[in-house]
Amino acid sequence: MSETADDSRADAPGSVCQAGVGRPRLRARLAGVAKWALVALALLLAARLIGGIGWQDLAARLGAARWTLLGLALAALLLRYAVWAWRWRLAVRRVSAPPPLGRLFLMVVAAAAVNHLTPGARVLGGVLRGRHLARADGGSVGRAYGSVLYDQIAHQAAVAGVGALAVIAAATAVGRYRTAALIAGAVAAAAVGVALWLRRRAGAGGQGIQGGGDAAGESGTSSDRTRGRLARFLAERAASGGRARRLFAHGREAVDTVARLLGDRRLALDAAALGFALSLLYGLALWTVFAALGAGPNFFVVLAVVAVGTVAGAALGTPGGAGTTEAAMIATFTVVGVDRLDATAATLLFRGLHYLSLLTVGSAALVVLESGLGGRRAQAAAAARPVPAAAPADP
């Protein structure tokens, strides 16, 4: 009887472990099924939207596009990645000696191309960017990846903010004043909440510095708690295996770098301004495509639709948002009153230019970076510049 009891006790932990491991796997599978079901629904919607348009009419509309304006749209798409590299460079220079802007441009566009080709593992682009930066400046991988994480946070915040403002402007432009007022109220409430939270944190930190009392300890505890959560997340990713495990093993340094950059107010303002410029360039590219087709919807409507398409593509995880982004954009354009033929032709042409420019330039950039062409020159230039002072260690 005792042997049976002992056996049951021995088996129990294993059963619990198997159940604990099985639940996340089941949730991941269910999430994958739900995601691809939404993708199928989006593709079906796109087919229905395009199905009512004659292919000959669509081909004629695309063939009548003015190539000069399409060239300007292509230039705006590429300039967007240059501005993106500039924004990232502002963060990099806070923690290390940054490589030349052209080298950072290659890293950004190569990472974006990789993320478009590996939709199920979009983290790979950021990992690749961190590795290329560490190789170029000869610094720490964790510190390099911390600057990448900060840039990704800044990018998502800018896309959300510009998208919300564009939706408000677009709703006003098409006469949906109540919708615009509701969204504006929600955005204002969120902005006030964030401002009060930042002011409270700044006040707590200031009291701690002046008085050296409990406020600093409380602020430090809150900061440590946030860093601890991020560090645990990165540690779990490191323990999960895979190609990125070595990079995530540098999680502590990456988290400290992100925390340091997030506390830089001047950097936050600069990143917000450049993020706004990025969104404007993306919307300008699509608006120029419409102009090349002889159509002219309101610019704020175009900017809002671009934001909707970007969110839809990122949420569903198809390669580069293929299918889902186009469906969301065409459907939204149709809802706000843009001619379906114009909306379909402009969206397909715009997304075609997006894929063509990104995958062509990004693939070439990846070859250059992985082959090490110009790498020694970049390292020598970075070594000649002074390295910013490291953040003070936690007590």
N, C-alpha and C positions, 0 to 999 in steps of 0.2 A: 504493500500500500504506500509505503514511504517512497519507493522507487517511482511509482506512478505520480505521486505528488511532486517529487523532484523533477520528473520529466516535464510535467505540466508547467512548473515554474520556469524551467529552462527554455521551453518553447515559447512562453508568453512574450518575452522581449523581442524575439525574432518576428513573431506575428505582428507586434505593434510596429516594428521597423518597416516590415513589408507593407503594412497598411499605410504608414506615413509616407513611404516612397511612392506607393501606388496612387494615392490621392492627387498629388501634384501632376503626375503623368496623365491621369484621367482628365484633370482640369485642362492641361495643356492640349490634349487631343480634342476635347470638346470646344476649346477656344479656337483651335485650328479649323475644325469643321464649321463653326459659326462664321469665322472670317471668310472662308472660301465660299460659303453660302451667300454672304453679302457681296462678295466679288461677282458671283454668278448673277445675282440680282442686278448689280450695277451694269454688267455687260448686257443683260437682257434689256435693261432700260435704254442703254445706248443703242442697241439694235433697233428697238422700237422707235426711238427718236429719229434715227437716220433712215429707218425703213420707209418713212413717208416722203423721202426726198429721192428724186430720180438721180441715178448715178451719172447720167450724162449731164444733167444740170450742175451737179456738184463738180464734175471734172471741168466743165466749162468755166465755172466760177473760180476754181483754183488756177486754171490756165490763164485767166485774165489778170492775175495779180501783178502788181508793179514790182519788178525785181529790185529797183533802187530802194524802195521802202522796206522790202524784205531784208536787204543787206543791213539797213539801219537797225531792224529788229534783231538780227543776228549779232550785231555789234553790241546792242544793249544787253543781250544774254551773256556775252563773254565779259563785258565790263562789270556785270554783276558779280562774277567770281573774283575779279580783281579787287572790287570794293570789299568783298567777303574776306579776302586775304589781308587787306589793309586792317580790317577790324580785328582779325585774329592776331595780327602783328602787334597791335596795341596791348593785347593781353600777354603775348609772349615776351615783349620787352620788359614787362614788370618782373619776370622771374628768370630770364636768361638773356644772353646776347642773341638777338634774332637774326636769322639768315636774311639775305636780300628779299625784297618783296616779290620779285619774279619767281624765286624758289618756293616761297610760300604759296604763290598762285598755283604752281604745279602741284603742290601737296593738296590744296583744297579741291582742285578740279579732278585729280586722280581719285581722291577719297569719295567724291560725289559719284564718279563713274562706277566705282566698286559697289557703292550702296545701291545704285540702280541695277546692277547685275546680280546682286545677292540680296533680294528683298526679305528673305527669311532671317537674315543676320545683319541688320543694318548697323550693328555695332562695329562691324569690320572696317568700315570707312574711317571711323574715329580712331580705332586701334592703329590702322595704317598711317594715319596722319601723325599720331604720337610717335610712332616708330621712325618715320621719316624725319620728324623734327629733331628727335634725340640723336639721330645719326648725323644730321646736318650741323647742330651746334655742339655736339660732343657732350651734352648734358645728361641728366637723369631721365629715364623713361617715365617714371612716375610724375616728375615735374612737367614734362612735356605733355603727357596725357591729361594732367590737370588743366593746362591751358586749353586743350581741346574740349574738355568737359565744360569749362566756362563758356567757350565760344558757342557750344551747342545750346546751353541754357539761354545765352543772350539771343541766339537766333530764334529759338522757339518763343521767347517773350516778345521779340520784335514782330514776328509773324502774327501772333495773337493780337497784339496791340494795334498794329496797322490794319489787320483784318477787321477788327471791331470798329475802328474809325471809318474804314471804307464802307462797311455795311451801313453805318449810320448815314453817311453822305449819300450812298446809293439809294437808300430808302427815302431820304428827303427828295432826291432828284426825281424819283418816280411817283412822288405824291403819297408815300406811306408814312405820314407824319407821326401817327400813333406808334407804329413800330419803331421808328427812329427815336422817339422820345423814351420808350421803354428800354431800348438797348443803351441809349446814352445814360439813363439813370443807373442801369446796372453797372456800366463801365465806371461812372463817377463814384458809385458806392465802393466798388472794388479798389479804385485808385485811392480813395480816402482811407480805406482800411489798411492798405499797404503802406501809405505815408505815415499813419499813426503807429503802425507796428515798427517801422524803421526809426521813427522819432523816439519811440519808447526804448528801443534797443540802444540808440545813440545816447539817450539820456542816462540809461543805466551804466553804459560804458564810461561816460564822462564823470559821473559821480565816483565811480570806482577809481578813476585815475586821479581825481582831485583828493579824495578822502582816503583812498587806499583801504576802504572798508568792505562791507558785505556786498555792495552793489557789484563790484568787480567780480567777486566770487560767484554771484548769481549769474552775471553775464557770461563768465567763463563756463559755468555749469551748463547753461543753455547752449553755448557754442560747442562745448564738448559733447553734449547729447546729440546735437545735429551731426557733428563729425563722426560720432560713434555709429550712428545709423548708416551713414554713407560708407564708413569703413567696413561695417559688417556686411553690407551689400557687396562691396568689392571683394571681400574675403570669401564670401560664398561663391562668387563667380570664379575666383581663383581656384577654389577647391573643387569646382564642378568639372574641371578638366577642359580640354579643347585647346585650340591654338592660342587663345588669348589668356591662358592661365598665368603665364609669366608676367604679362602686363598688369593683370589685376592684382598680382602679388605686391605690386608697388602702390597698393590702394591708399595706404596711410599718407604717403607723400602727395599723391594726387588729390586726396581730400583736403589736406592742408593748403595746397596750392589753390584749389577752387575757393576755399573759405577766405583766403587772403585776397583773391581777385574780387570776390563778391563784396568785400568790405571797402573796395576802392571806388569812391563816389565819382571821381573824375572819369575813371574808366567806364563806369556805368552810363554816364551821360554821353560819352563818345560812342560807346557801343550802341546805345539807343539811336543816336543820330545816324550812324552808318547802317544800322538795321532798317531804319526808315528809308534810307536811300536804296538799299537792296530791294525792298518791296516796291518802291516806285519804279525802279528799273525793270523789274519783272512785269509789272502792269503796263509800263510804257512799251515794252516789247510786244505784248498782245494788242495794245491799242494801235500800234504801228502796223501790225498785221491786218487789222480791220481797215486801216486807212489804205493799205496796199490793195485791198479788195474793193475799195470804193464805199465802204460803210463807215459810219462814225457814231457808235454809241458813246454815252457819257463816260468820261475817263474814270470817275469814281465807281460807276457800275462795273467797268472792266476790272478795276482793282479789287472790288469786293468779290467778284466771281473767281478771280485768280486765287484769292484767299480760301474760298469755299472748296475749290478744286484741290488746292494743296493739302488742306485738312483731310479731305476724303481719300486722297491717294496715300497719305501717311498713315491714316487709321486702318486701312484695309490691307496694306502691305504688299500690293502687287508690284512687279518689277518697275520701279520708277513711277508708280501710280498708274501704270498703263491700264486703260479701260475704265477704271474707277474715276480718275481725275477728269478724263474727257467726258464721261457720262454726267458727272456732277456739274461740269462747266456748261455743257450744252443745255442740260435741263434748267439750270439757273438762268442762263441767258434767255431761254424761251419763256420762263415765268415772268421775267421783268420786261418782256415785250420786244426783245430783239428778234428779228426775222430768223426763222429756223435755218434756212439755207445759209445766211450770213454767219450765224452762230456756229454751225457745223463746219463750214469751210474755214473760218478763222481759227477755230479750236484745233482742228486737225493739222492745219498748216503751222500754227504756233507750236504745238506739241512735237511736230515733226522737226522743226528747227531746233527745239530744245534737245531732243534725243540726238540729232545729228551733231550739233556743236559739242554737247557734253561727252558723248561716247567717242567722238573722233579726237578731240583735244585731250580728254581725260585718259584715253588709252595711250596716246603718245606721251603724255606726262608720266603715266605709270611706268612705261618702258624707260624713260629717262631717269626717273628716280630709282627704280630697281637695278638699273645697270650701273648706277653710280656716276653718270656723266655730270661733270661739274661739281661733284660732291666735295672734292678736296678744296676747290676754290671757295665753296661756301663755308666749309669748316675753317679755312684760314681767315676769311673775312669775319666770321663770328668770333674767332679767338682774338682778333685784333681789337674788338670792342669790349668795353668794361661790362662785367656781369653785375646786375643789380644786387644789392645787399639782400641776403636771405631774411625772411620774416623771423622775428624773435621766437625762440622756442617757448612752448608752454611751460609754466612753472610746475 
